[in-house]
Protein backbone atom coordinates (compact mmCIF):
# COMPACT_ATOMS: atom_id res chain seq x y z
CA UNK A 1 0.00 0.00 0.00
CA UNK A 2 1.51 3.36 -1.02
CA UNK A 3 0.28 6.56 0.64
CA UNK A 4 -1.91 9.08 -1.26
CA UNK A 5 0.53 11.82 -0.30
CA UNK A 6 2.80 12.17 2.65
CA UNK A 7 0.43 13.21 5.45
CA UNK A 8 1.62 14.38 8.80
CA UNK A 9 1.07 12.99 12.27
CA UNK A 10 0.76 15.53 15.08
CA UNK A 11 1.87 13.45 18.06
CA UNK A 12 1.06 14.45 21.64
CA UNK A 13 2.65 12.01 24.06
CA UNK A 14 2.40 11.95 27.84
CA UNK A 15 4.59 10.11 30.30
CA UNK A 16 3.89 6.41 30.65
CA UNK A 17 5.38 6.01 34.12
CA UNK A 18 7.05 7.94 36.91
CA UNK A 19 9.98 5.52 36.91
CA UNK A 20 13.06 6.93 35.19
CA UNK A 21 13.89 3.44 33.94
CA UNK A 22 10.61 3.29 31.96
CA UNK A 23 11.51 4.79 28.61
CA UNK A 24 8.46 3.62 26.65
CA UNK A 25 7.47 5.83 23.73
CA UNK A 26 5.54 5.65 20.48
CA UNK A 27 8.71 6.67 18.65
CA UNK A 28 9.17 3.21 17.01
CA UNK A 29 5.78 3.59 15.26
CA UNK A 30 6.66 7.09 14.10
CA UNK A 31 10.09 6.00 12.92
CA UNK A 32 8.63 3.05 10.97
CA UNK A 33 6.08 5.26 9.23
CA UNK A 34 8.73 7.85 8.42
CA UNK A 35 11.33 5.33 7.23
CA UNK A 36 8.76 3.72 4.92
CA UNK A 37 7.82 7.13 3.49
CA UNK A 38 4.22 6.78 4.69
CA UNK A 39 3.98 9.82 6.98
CA UNK A 40 6.10 12.45 8.63
CA UNK A 41 5.52 13.62 12.16
CA UNK A 42 5.87 16.39 14.69
CA UNK A 43 6.06 15.25 18.32
CA UNK A 44 5.13 17.18 21.45
CA UNK A 45 5.70 16.00 25.01
CA UNK A 46 2.60 16.65 27.11
CA UNK A 47 3.00 16.97 30.87
CA UNK A 48 -0.39 18.39 31.85
CA UNK A 49 -3.69 19.76 30.57
CA UNK A 50 -2.17 23.12 29.64
CA UNK A 51 0.51 21.44 27.49
CA UNK A 52 -2.19 19.35 25.84
CA UNK A 53 -4.34 22.42 25.09
CA UNK A 54 -1.32 24.27 23.66
CA UNK A 55 -0.41 21.33 21.42
CA UNK A 56 -4.00 20.99 20.13
CA UNK A 57 -4.33 24.75 19.58
CA UNK A 58 -1.05 24.87 17.71
CA UNK A 59 -2.12 21.87 15.61
CA UNK A 60 -5.20 23.84 14.55
CA UNK A 61 -3.16 26.72 13.09
CA UNK A 62 -3.26 27.02 9.29
CA UNK A 63 0.50 26.54 8.99
CA UNK A 64 0.07 23.04 10.41
CA UNK A 65 -2.69 21.93 8.02
CA UNK A 66 -0.42 19.27 6.44
CA UNK A 67 -0.49 17.49 9.80
CA UNK A 68 -3.95 16.05 9.35
CA UNK A 69 -3.78 13.12 11.80
CA UNK A 70 -3.53 13.76 15.52
CA UNK A 71 -2.14 11.03 17.77
CA UNK A 72 -2.80 11.32 21.50
CA UNK A 73 -0.46 8.82 23.14
CA UNK A 74 -1.07 8.68 26.88
CA UNK A 75 -2.94 6.75 29.54
CA UNK A 76 -6.72 7.04 29.48
CA UNK A 77 -10.05 6.15 30.99
CA UNK A 78 -13.58 6.83 29.71
CA UNK A 79 -13.68 10.45 28.49
CA UNK A 80 -10.32 11.31 30.08
CA UNK A 81 -6.60 11.16 29.43
CA UNK A 82 -3.65 11.28 31.81
CA UNK A 83 -0.61 13.11 30.44
CA UNK A 84 0.96 12.43 33.83
CA UNK A 85 -0.79 11.60 37.11
CA UNK A 86 -3.47 14.29 36.73
CA UNK A 87 -6.51 13.56 34.60
CA UNK A 88 -7.75 15.80 31.80
CA UNK A 89 -11.47 15.75 31.00
CA UNK A 90 -11.70 15.71 27.20
CA UNK A 91 -15.03 17.55 26.86
CA UNK A 92 -13.80 20.36 29.10
CA UNK A 93 -10.50 20.58 27.23
CA UNK A 94 -12.18 20.59 23.81
CA UNK A 95 -14.45 23.42 24.95
CA UNK A 96 -11.36 25.61 25.32
CA UNK A 97 -10.20 25.13 21.72
CA UNK A 98 -10.73 27.80 19.04
CA UNK A 99 -13.91 27.00 17.05
CA UNK A 100 -13.41 24.92 13.90
CA UNK A 101 -9.63 24.83 14.41
CA UNK A 102 -9.51 21.06 13.90
CA UNK A 103 -12.28 20.77 11.29
CA UNK A 104 -10.27 18.88 8.67
CA UNK A 105 -8.39 16.66 11.07
CA UNK A 106 -8.61 13.08 12.32
CA UNK A 107 -7.88 12.62 16.03
CA UNK A 108 -6.77 9.24 17.38
CA UNK A 109 -6.62 8.43 21.08
CA UNK A 110 -3.96 5.80 21.67
CA UNK A 111 -5.26 5.49 25.21
CA UNK A 112 -7.08 2.78 27.13
CA UNK A 113 -10.89 2.96 27.09
CA UNK A 114 -11.22 6.69 26.28
CA UNK A 115 -14.15 5.91 23.97
CA UNK A 116 -15.72 3.22 26.18
CA UNK A 117 -19.00 5.12 26.56
CA UNK A 118 -20.90 5.20 23.23
CA UNK A 119 -22.97 8.13 24.55
CA UNK A 120 -19.79 10.25 24.62
CA UNK A 121 -18.80 9.65 20.99
CA UNK A 122 -20.91 12.32 19.29
CA UNK A 123 -20.37 14.97 22.02
CA UNK A 124 -16.60 14.45 21.79
CA UNK A 125 -16.65 14.55 17.99
CA UNK A 126 -18.63 17.80 18.10
CA UNK A 127 -16.53 19.33 20.89
CA UNK A 128 -13.23 18.71 19.11
CA UNK A 129 -14.77 19.58 15.74
CA UNK A 130 -12.69 16.96 13.92
CA UNK A 131 -13.93 15.04 10.89
CA UNK A 132 -13.23 11.73 12.65
CA UNK A 133 -12.33 10.52 16.10
CA UNK A 134 -10.75 7.12 16.69
CA UNK A 135 -9.69 5.21 19.76
CA UNK A 136 -10.31 2.25 22.02
CA UNK A 137 -13.19 1.19 24.23
CA UNK A 138 -11.12 -1.31 26.22
CA UNK A 139 -7.94 -1.58 28.24
CA UNK A 140 -5.30 -2.24 25.59
CA UNK A 141 -1.92 -3.93 25.70
CA UNK A 142 1.15 -1.87 24.84
CA UNK A 143 2.40 -4.00 21.93
CA UNK A 144 -1.03 -4.85 20.49
CA UNK A 145 -2.07 -1.22 20.42
CA UNK A 146 1.22 -0.06 18.87
CA UNK A 147 0.98 -2.74 16.17
CA UNK A 148 -2.60 -1.76 15.44
CA UNK A 149 -1.80 1.96 15.35
CA UNK A 150 0.98 1.37 12.84
CA UNK A 151 -1.57 -0.34 10.56
CA UNK A 152 -4.25 2.29 11.26
CA UNK A 153 -1.99 5.22 10.43
CA UNK A 154 -0.87 3.54 7.23
CA UNK A 155 -4.55 3.21 6.21
CA UNK A 156 -5.35 6.80 7.19
CA UNK A 157 -2.33 7.93 5.13
CA UNK A 158 -3.44 5.94 2.10
CA UNK A 159 -7.17 6.65 1.99
CA UNK A 160 -8.50 10.20 1.62
CA UNK A 161 -11.92 9.17 2.94
CA UNK A 162 -11.91 8.01 6.53
CA UNK A 163 -14.77 5.58 5.96
CA UNK A 164 -12.62 3.80 3.34
CA UNK A 165 -9.76 3.55 5.86
CA UNK A 166 -12.15 2.14 8.44
CA UNK A 167 -13.54 -0.41 5.95
CA UNK A 168 -10.01 -1.55 5.09
CA UNK A 169 -9.07 -1.85 8.78
CA UNK A 170 -12.23 -3.84 9.56
CA UNK A 171 -11.76 -6.14 6.58
CA UNK A 172 -8.06 -6.85 7.07
CA UNK A 173 -7.44 -6.32 10.79
CA UNK A 174 -10.93 -6.82 12.20
CA UNK A 175 -9.99 -9.40 14.81
CA UNK A 176 -7.29 -7.15 16.29
CA UNK A 177 -9.60 -4.12 16.06
CA UNK A 178 -12.32 -5.99 17.94
CA UNK A 179 -9.89 -7.27 20.56
CA UNK A 180 -8.81 -3.67 21.29
CA UNK A 181 -12.33 -2.27 21.10
CA UNK A 182 -11.38 0.05 18.23
CA UNK A 183 -14.01 2.57 17.17
CA UNK A 184 -14.13 5.29 14.58
CA UNK A 185 -16.65 8.08 14.96
CA UNK A 186 -17.03 10.27 11.87
CA UNK A 187 -19.20 12.98 10.43
GISULBEL-V832663 format. One record per pair of residues at least 4 apart in sequence whose C-alpha atoms are under 6 Angstrom apart, sorted by the first residue. I is the first residue (numbers start at 0). J is the second residue. Records with the same first field share a line. If there is no record, write none. Layout:
I=J ; J
This chain:
2=37 ; 156 ; 157
3=157
5=37 ; 38
6=38 ; 156
7=38 ; 39 ; 40 ; 65 ; 66 ; 67
8=40 ; 66 ; 68 ; 69
9=40 ; 41 ; 66 ; 69 ; 70
10=42 ; 69 ; 70
11=43 ; 44 ; 71
12=44 ; 45 ; 72 ; 73
13=44 ; 45 ; 46 ; 73 ; 82
14=83
26=30
28=149
30=34
32=37 ; 38
33=37 ; 38 ; 39
45=50 ; 51 ; 82
46=82 ; 83
47=82
48=87
52=56
53=57
58=63
59=100 ; 101
67=104
68=104 ; 105 ; 106
69=106 ; 107
70=107
71=108 ; 109
72=109
73=82 ; 110
74=80 ; 81 ; 110
75=79 ; 80 ; 81 ; 110 ; 111 ; 113
76=111 ; 112 ; 113
77=112 ; 113 ; 114 ; 115
78=89 ; 113
79=87 ; 88 ; 89
80=86 ; 87
81=85 ; 86
89=93
93=126 ; 127
99=128
101=128 ; 129
102=128 ; 129 ; 130
103=130
104=129 ; 130
105=129 ; 130 ; 131 ; 132
106=132
107=132 ; 133 ; 134
108=134
111=137 ; 138 ; 139
112=135 ; 136 ; 137 ; 138
114=135 ; 136
115=136
119=123
122=126
124=128
130=185 ; 186
131=184 ; 185
132=183 ; 184
133=182 ; 183
134=181 ; 182
135=180 ; 181
136=180
137=179 ; 180
139=179
140=144
144=148
148=152
152=156
154=164
155=164
158=164
167=171
168=172
169=173
173=177
176=181
